[in-house]
Amino acid sequence: MLGSSEAVAHKATRRALTGQLARCWLVGIAVFIVNLCFVKTYSVAADSYKQSYKQYAYIQLNYDIDEFGCLDLLYTAESQWNPKAVSPSGKHFGIPQGKSKWLATAPPYAQIRWGIKYNTNRYGTMCAAYAHYKIRGWH
């Protein structure tokens, strides 16, 4: 039985490799679960205000998904939906990044109403405002 010692060594090596592979799988699954449960929960909590601002804007636009899509792109580019945003020049404020200093202290929902009214009066639609922004870099 010359091959029996080789077979035993091979079997032991295989068990060790199988154990290492199992541990790798367990670590991978644990990392996945931690990311799924904790990281996702944190990001949802951090964005909860932003989501309520977006829902409010969607309602203010009479549930027009196309107009909201344009407004979302515009406000994401301008302020990331941050009601405390200030432009690098210090002259534009809030979610809509308007020149009115009132926006610096206005409540977020009032800022959204102000921005929708401004864009509607100046450009006619949110999509026209966003088209202008894409061409000029401002609205």
C-alpha positions as CSV (number, residue, x, y, z in Angstrom):
1,M,0.0,0.0,0.0
2,L,2.5,2.5,-1.2
3,G,-0.2,5.0,-2.3
4,S,-2.1,4.9,1.0
5,S,0.1,7.5,2.7
6,E,-0.3,9.7,-0.4
7,A,-4.1,9.2,-0.3
8,V,-4.2,10.2,3.4
9,A,-2.1,13.3,2.8
10,H,-4.3,14.2,-0.2
11,K,-7.4,13.7,1.8
12,A,-6.0,15.9,4.6
13,T,-5.1,18.6,2.1
14,R,-8.5,18.5,0.6
15,R,-10.2,18.8,4.0
16,A,-8.0,21.8,4.8
17,L,-8.9,23.5,1.5
18,T,-12.6,22.7,1.9
19,G,-12.5,24.3,5.4
20,Q,-10.7,27.4,4.1
21,L,-13.3,27.7,1.3
22,A,-16.2,27.3,3.8
23,R,-14.7,30.0,6.0
24,C,-14.3,32.3,2.9
25,W,-18.0,31.7,2.0
26,L,-19.0,32.4,5.6
27,V,-17.0,35.7,5.7
28,G,-18.4,36.7,2.3
29,I,-22.0,36.0,3.4
30,A,-21.4,37.9,6.7
31,V,-20.1,41.0,4.8
32,F,-23.0,40.8,2.4
33,I,-25.5,40.7,5.3
34,V,-23.9,43.6,7.1
35,N,-23.9,45.7,4.0
36,L,-27.5,44.8,3.2
37,C,-28.8,45.4,6.7
38,F,-26.8,48.3,8.1
39,V,-25.4,50.3,5.2
40,K,-28.7,50.3,3.3
41,T,-30.6,51.3,6.5
42,Y,-28.2,54.2,7.1
43,S,-28.4,55.5,3.6
44,V,-32.2,55.4,3.6
45,A,-32.3,57.2,6.9
46,A,-29.8,59.9,5.6
47,D,-32.0,60.5,2.5
48,S,-35.4,60.4,4.2
49,Y,-35.7,64.2,4.2
50,K,-34.6,64.4,0.6
51,Q,-37.2,61.9,-0.4
52,S,-39.9,63.8,1.4
53,Y,-38.9,67.0,-0.5
54,K,-39.0,65.1,-3.8
55,Q,-42.5,63.7,-3.0
56,Y,-43.7,67.2,-2.1
57,A,-42.3,68.6,-5.4
58,Y,-44.0,65.8,-7.3
59,I,-47.3,66.6,-5.6
60,Q,-46.8,70.3,-6.3
61,L,-46.3,69.5,-10.0
62,N,-49.7,67.7,-10.0
63,Y,-48.1,64.3,-10.3
64,D,-46.6,65.0,-13.7
65,I,-43.7,62.5,-13.8
66,D,-42.0,64.1,-16.8
67,E,-42.0,67.6,-15.2
68,F,-40.8,66.1,-11.9
69,G,-38.0,64.2,-13.7
70,C,-36.7,67.5,-15.1
71,L,-37.0,69.3,-11.7
72,D,-35.3,66.4,-10.0
73,L,-32.3,66.6,-12.4
74,L,-32.2,70.3,-12.1
75,Y,-32.3,70.4,-8.2
76,T,-29.9,67.5,-7.9
77,A,-27.4,69.3,-10.1
78,E,-27.9,72.6,-8.4
79,S,-28.1,71.7,-4.7
80,Q,-28.5,68.0,-4.2
81,W,-31.9,68.9,-2.7
82,N,-30.1,70.5,0.3
83,P,-32.2,73.4,1.7
84,K,-29.0,74.9,3.3
85,A,-27.0,74.9,0.1
86,V,-25.2,78.1,-0.9
87,S,-23.5,78.6,-4.2
88,P,-19.7,79.0,-4.3
89,S,-20.3,82.7,-5.0
90,G,-22.5,83.0,-2.0
91,K,-25.3,84.6,-4.0
92,H,-27.7,81.6,-4.6
93,F,-29.5,79.8,-1.8
94,G,-31.5,76.7,-0.9
95,I,-32.8,73.8,-3.0
96,P,-33.7,75.9,-6.1
97,Q,-30.5,78.0,-5.8
98,G,-32.3,81.3,-6.3
99,K,-30.8,84.7,-5.7
100,S,-33.4,85.7,-3.1
101,K,-31.8,85.9,0.3
102,W,-35.1,84.8,1.8
103,L,-34.3,81.3,0.5
104,A,-31.3,81.1,2.9
105,T,-33.7,80.9,5.9
106,A,-36.9,79.7,4.3
107,P,-38.4,76.3,5.1
108,P,-37.5,73.6,2.6
109,Y,-41.1,73.1,1.4
110,A,-41.4,76.9,0.8
111,Q,-38.2,76.8,-1.2
112,I,-39.7,74.1,-3.4
113,R,-42.8,76.1,-4.0
114,W,-40.8,79.2,-4.7
115,G,-38.6,77.3,-7.2
116,I,-41.5,75.8,-9.0
117,K,-43.2,79.2,-9.3
118,Y,-40.0,80.8,-10.5
119,N,-39.3,78.2,-13.1
120,T,-42.9,78.2,-14.3
121,N,-43.0,82.0,-14.6
122,R,-39.7,82.3,-16.3
123,Y,-39.5,79.2,-18.5
124,G,-43.0,77.8,-18.7
125,T,-42.1,74.3,-17.6
126,M,-39.6,72.5,-15.4
127,C,-38.2,70.7,-18.5
128,A,-37.7,74.1,-20.3
129,A,-35.8,75.3,-17.2
130,Y,-33.7,72.2,-17.2
131,A,-33.0,72.5,-20.9
132,H,-31.8,76.1,-20.3
133,Y,-29.7,74.9,-17.4
134,K,-28.0,72.2,-19.6
135,I,-27.2,74.8,-22.3
136,R,-26.2,77.8,-20.0
137,G,-25.2,76.1,-16.7
138,W,-27.7,78.2,-14.8
139,H,-31.5,78.8,-14.7
